Amino acid sequence: MTIGQRLAFDLRQLAVFCAVVETGSMTRGARQLGLTQSAASQLVAALEKAMGVPLIDRDIRPVRATMAGRLLAERGQELLRQAHELDTAVRLNARDAIPALRIAMIDSLSTTLGPDFIRELRKSFPRCALIANPRELSEQQFNARQIDMIVGVDFLQEVETAMAIPLLAEPFALALPAEWDMEVGKLSDLTGRSMIRYTLRTSTGRQVEQALSRLRLDFPREVESDTAETVLTMVAAGLGWAITTPLMALQARSRLAGVRLLPVPGLSLRRRVDLYARKGELGAIPQEIAAILHTLIQDKLVPELREVAPWIGDGLRVFPQPRG
């Protein structure tokens, strides 16, 4: 290509078009890349105008590519893959040139391990950013390539281009006000007492509600929150009980003097924390990050978790350190 020659499209337009064809929907394709439906539609229309041919048959549902569109989608996917590989190769061969390694992390880990993690991370990656995000925002930013990795729970299970490195699994815990002088042999013993819930916006809230539904248990719904701090503040104040996890309780350590943390009777529920990254990108960097986290979890987090939940035993699992 000589100077002055221009392609009829750019990679962003191509990525949006391929996502729309892959999902069969302008809306789902836009969501996959963290865009609005309107923005995706405009980019596809601009691509069609630049190419001078229709690429999508909009009269058919689900959306289908025209013959020219199928050719562009097939070869475009390969071009996008090569572009990402080139980006990775350049970044791996010149780490100092990485603007920032961007990692999103759930609150319960960012508040307990965040400072130590950043200190260790900067030894290998001087320019790095740790972002504490709600789950939905992290997923959108990951799809839009605004962040490189996620340390979280229940992320991206339907995204084929994502890989997960398991870090930690923990059991759920029953949180009772310290002032309640009662033994709980089964959850139904708490019938009539208010349950302080995590909202259904959180993966914890959804997981707990699904488990209670399977057991056909229903408790008064009066107080809900997205955060462990608020949930355990309410429990410590004697306003009700909750189902949480030791790691989330550790996040609200200042409230634990007023809380009894116990195993949940009759509920074998676990929460797993993983490191998520894009398949085939960043080389061994995700394994390096997971190794840093593994060491911090073993050396710092596990002793603290066993302190707040002495009964945890083998219910707490730290997965083997990944190999690069």
C-alpha positions in Angstrom: 0.0 0.0 0.0 1.4 3.4 -1.0 1.2 6.5 1.1 -2.1 8.1 0.4 -4.0 4.9 -0.2 -6.7 4.3 2.4 -8.7 1.3 3.4 -12.4 1.6 3.1 -12.9 0.6 6.8 -11.2 0.8 10.2 -10.8 -2.0 12.7 -13.4 -0.6 15.0 -16.1 -0.7 12.3 -15.0 -4.2 11.3 -15.1 -5.4 15.0 -18.7 -4.1 15.4 -19.8 -5.6 12.1 -18.3 -9.1 12.9 -20.0 -9.0 16.4 -23.4 -8.2 14.8 -23.0 -11.0 12.3 -21.8 -13.4 15.0 -24.7 -12.7 17.4 -27.4 -12.2 14.8 -28.5 -9.0 16.5 -27.5 -5.4 16.4 -28.4 -5.0 20.1 -26.4 -8.1 21.2 -23.5 -7.3 19.0 -23.4 -3.8 20.5 -23.6 -5.1 24.1 -20.8 -7.5 23.5 -18.5 -4.6 22.7 -19.9 -2.3 25.4 -21.6 0.0 22.8 -25.2 1.3 22.5 -27.3 -0.2 19.7 -27.4 3.2 18.0 -23.6 3.6 18.0 -23.2 0.1 16.6 -25.8 0.7 13.9 -24.1 3.9 12.8 -20.7 2.2 12.6 -22.1 -0.6 10.4 -23.9 1.9 8.2 -20.6 3.8 7.8 -18.8 0.6 6.9 -21.5 -0.2 4.2 -21.2 3.3 2.8 -17.4 3.1 2.7 -17.5 -0.3 1.0 -20.2 0.7 -1.4 -22.2 -2.5 -0.9 -24.9 -3.7 1.5 -23.4 -6.0 4.1 -26.5 -6.8 6.2 -30.0 -7.8 5.3 -32.0 -5.8 7.8 -35.3 -7.3 6.6 -34.5 -10.7 8.1 -34.5 -11.7 11.8 -32.1 -12.7 13.2 -29.9 -10.3 11.2 -28.0 -12.0 8.4 -25.0 -10.9 6.3 -25.3 -10.6 2.6 -23.0 -12.5 0.3 -20.5 -9.7 0.4 -21.0 -9.4 4.2 -20.3 -13.1 4.7 -17.0 -12.7 2.9 -16.1 -9.7 5.0 -17.1 -11.3 8.2 -15.1 -14.5 7.5 -11.9 -12.7 6.5 -12.5 -9.9 8.9 -12.4 -12.2 11.9 -9.0 -13.4 10.9 -7.8 -9.9 10.4 -9.0 -8.9 13.8 -7.3 -11.9 15.3 -4.1 -11.0 13.7 -4.4 -7.4 14.9 -4.9 -8.6 18.5 -1.9 -10.9 18.1 0.2 -8.0 16.8 -0.9 -5.8 19.7 0.1 -8.6 22.2 3.4 -9.2 20.5 4.4 -5.6 20.6 3.3 -5.3 24.3 5.1 -8.4 25.3 8.3 -7.4 23.6 8.2 -3.9 25.1 6.5 -4.0 28.5 7.6 -0.5 29.3 5.5 0.6 26.3 2.3 -0.7 27.9 0.3 2.4 28.8 -1.2 0.6 31.8 -2.1 -2.9 32.7 -5.8 -2.5 33.7 -7.2 -4.9 36.2 -10.8 -4.8 37.6 -11.3 -6.5 41.0 -14.3 -7.2 43.2 -14.6 -5.1 46.3 -14.1 -7.9 48.8 -10.6 -8.5 47.4 -9.7 -5.0 46.5 -10.3 -3.8 50.1 -8.4 -6.8 51.7 -5.6 -7.4 49.2 -5.6 -4.3 47.0 -2.7 -2.4 48.5 -0.4 -5.4 48.7 -1.4 -6.5 45.2 -0.6 -3.1 43.7 2.8 -3.1 45.4 3.7 -6.5 44.0 2.3 -5.8 40.6 4.3 -2.6 40.2 7.6 -4.6 40.5 6.9 -6.2 37.1 4.4 -3.7 35.6 5.4 -0.2 36.7 2.3 1.3 35.0 -0.8 -0.6 36.2 -4.3 0.4 37.3 -6.5 -1.4 39.8 -10.2 -0.7 39.3 -12.9 -1.6 41.9 -16.0 -2.0 39.8 -19.6 -3.3 40.0 -19.8 -6.6 38.1 -21.9 -5.3 35.2 -19.5 -2.3 34.6 -16.4 -4.5 34.6 -18.0 -6.9 32.1 -18.9 -4.0 29.8 -15.4 -2.5 30.0 -13.8 -6.0 29.4 -15.9 -6.4 26.2 -15.0 -2.9 25.1 -11.3 -3.6 25.8 -11.1 -0.8 28.4 -9.7 -3.3 30.9 -7.4 -6.2 30.4 -8.4 -8.6 33.2 -11.0 -9.1 35.9 -10.6 -10.7 39.3 -14.2 -11.6 40.1 -17.0 -14.0 40.6 -19.4 -15.4 38.0 -18.0 -13.2 35.1 -18.2 -13.8 31.4 -19.5 -17.4 31.5 -21.0 -17.1 28.1 -18.0 -15.3 26.5 -16.1 -17.9 24.4 -13.1 -15.6 24.0 -12.5 -15.4 27.8 -10.5 -17.8 29.9 -10.6 -18.2 33.7 -7.8 -19.0 36.1 -9.3 -20.2 39.4 -7.9 -18.6 42.5 -10.0 -19.3 45.6 -13.2 -21.0 46.7 -15.0 -20.4 50.0 -18.2 -21.6 51.6 -21.1 -19.3 52.5 -21.6 -18.3 56.1 -24.5 -17.5 58.4 -24.2 -14.1 60.0 -26.3 -13.6 63.2 -26.3 -10.7 65.6 -24.1 -11.4 68.5 -27.0 -10.5 70.9 -29.1 -13.3 69.6 -28.8 -16.1 72.1 -29.9 -19.0 69.9 -28.7 -22.0 68.1 -29.6 -22.6 64.5 -29.8 -26.3 63.5 -31.6 -25.6 60.3 -32.4 -22.4 58.3 -36.1 -22.8 59.0 -35.3 -22.0 62.7 -35.0 -18.4 61.5 -38.5 -18.3 60.1 -40.2 -15.0 61.1 -36.9 -13.2 61.6 -35.8 -10.6 59.1 -33.2 -11.6 56.5 -30.7 -8.9 55.5 -30.2 -9.6 51.8 -27.7 -8.9 49.1 -29.6 -7.4 46.2 -30.2 -9.5 43.0 -27.8 -7.1 41.2 -25.0 -9.0 42.9 -23.9 -12.5 42.1 -24.0 -13.3 45.8 -27.6 -12.2 46.1 -28.6 -14.2 43.1 -26.8 -17.3 44.2 -28.3 -17.2 47.7 -31.9 -16.6 46.4 -31.6 -19.5 44.0 -30.5 -21.8 46.9 -33.3 -20.7 49.2 -35.8 -21.2 46.4 -34.6 -24.8 45.9 -35.1 -25.4 49.6 -38.5 -23.7 49.4 -37.6 -21.2 52.1 -39.0 -17.7 52.2 -38.0 -15.1 54.7 -39.3 -11.5 55.2 -37.6 -9.1 52.7 -37.1 -5.8 54.4 -33.5 -4.6 54.0 -31.2 -5.2 50.9 -27.8 -3.9 49.9 -25.1 -4.3 47.3 -22.3 -4.1 49.9 -21.1 -6.4 52.7 -20.4 -3.3 54.8 -24.1 -2.4 54.9 -25.4 -5.9 55.2 -23.2 -6.7 58.2 -23.8 -3.3 59.8 -27.5 -4.1 59.8 -26.8 -7.6 61.3 -24.5 -6.1 64.0 -27.3 -3.7 64.9 -29.7 -6.6 65.5 -32.0 -5.9 62.6 -31.8 -9.3 61.1 -29.6 -12.1 59.9 -27.8 -12.7 56.6 -26.0 -15.2 54.4 -22.6 -13.9 53.4 -19.1 -15.4 52.9 -16.0 -15.2 55.1 -14.2 -13.0 52.5 -17.1 -10.6 52.4 -17.2 -10.5 56.2 -13.5 -9.7 56.2 -14.2 -6.8 54.0 -16.5 -5.5 56.8 -14.1 -6.4 59.6 -15.0 -3.4 61.7 -18.6 -4.7 62.1 -17.7 -8.3 63.2 -17.6 -7.6 66.9 -21.4 -7.5 66.8 -21.7 -10.5 64.5 -21.5 -14.3 64.9 -20.3 -16.0 61.8 -21.3 -19.7 61.5 -21.6 -22.4 58.9 -24.9 -22.3 57.0 -26.9 -25.4 58.1 -28.2 -27.5 55.2 -26.7 -25.4 52.5 -23.6 -26.6 50.7 -23.0 -23.4 48.7 -19.6 -22.1 47.6 -18.3 -19.0 45.9 -15.3 -19.1 43.5 -13.1 -16.2 42.7 -11.3 -16.4 39.3 -8.9 -14.3 37.2 -10.5 -13.7 33.8 -8.5 -12.7 30.7 -8.9 -12.9 26.9 -7.8 -16.2 25.3 -4.6 -16.0 23.3 -3.7 -12.5 24.4 -1.0 -11.1 26.7 1.0 -14.3 26.6 2.0 -15.5 30.0 1.0 -12.2 31.8 -2.3 -13.6 33.1 -0.5 -16.5 34.7 2.0 -14.0 36.2 -0.8 -12.0 37.7 -2.5 -15.1 39.0 0.8 -16.2 40.6 1.1 -12.9 42.5 -2.5 -13.3 43.7 -1.9 -16.9 44.7 1.0 -15.9 46.9 -0.9 -13.1 48.6 -4.0 -15.3 49.1 -1.9 -18.0 50.8 0.3 -15.7 52.9 -2.1 -13.0 53.9 -5.7 -13.8 53.2 -6.0 -17.5 54.3 -4.8 -16.8 57.9 -7.3 -13.9 58.2 -10.1 -15.9 56.8 -9.4 -18.7 59.3 -9.4 -16.2 62.0 -12.9 -14.8 61.2 -14.3 -18.2 60.4 -12.4 -20.8 62.5 -14.8 -23.5 61.4 -14.0 -23.1 57.7 -11.6 -26.1 57.5 -11.4 -27.7 54.1 -14.3 -25.6 52.9 -11.7 -23.0 52.0 -9.7 -23.9 48.9 -6.8 -22.1 47.3 -6.2 -23.5 43.8 -2.7 -24.5 42.8 -0.4 -21.8 41.6 -0.6 -21.5 37.8 2.3 -22.4 35.6 3.3 -20.0 32.8 
